[in-house]
Amino acid sequence: MASCNIGHLPVVDLNFVVGMVSIGDIVKNIMNQQGYQIKYVETYIKGHGAA
């Protein structure tokens, strides 16, 4: 989206536009996913590492 200067995309269901998604929405989602992955790794290290 960024390389093509597209800021918003329609969300379509059965040929009807039901919403819009922005590049900001996608970035927020990626950041949330990375946050969960970081917490998982931290928990894994703390739970299985040397005390």
C-alpha angles and dihedrals in degrees: 000000000000095000090053095043092243112151101175138027129194121243107222131196118181092342093308123114106236098172149331132256122204131204086247090058090053094047091050090050093050091049091051091050091050090049091055091048092050091050090049092052092046091051091047092051094045093045096046105027130091114282 
